[in-house]
Amino acid sequence: MCTVLGLINGSVPPICVEAVTFSDTQVVPYGLPGTPELCENVVRALQHSPAVLLQNHGLLTVGWTVRHAANHAMALER
């Protein structure tokens, strides 16, 4: 679902309790991998939510641990 939302520049509708945490998740405009512009846009978007949708790429989540980040991803993909 998140990949599709990233392709259409959509937002994440909170459809379960866990997803409410991600109501401010932003779609980061497409950028070439590794470019400073993409990095800056991702950092800016992560200030609002522990997840971002990379346009034309998919979901990126962060957390205190790998498991924490994976739990974020699973909550968003429900």
Secondary structure, DSSP 8 states (H G I E B T S, - for coil): -HHHHHHTT------SGGGGGGTT-EEE----TT-HHHHHHHHHHHTT-SEEEETTTEEEE--SSHHHHHHHHHHHT-
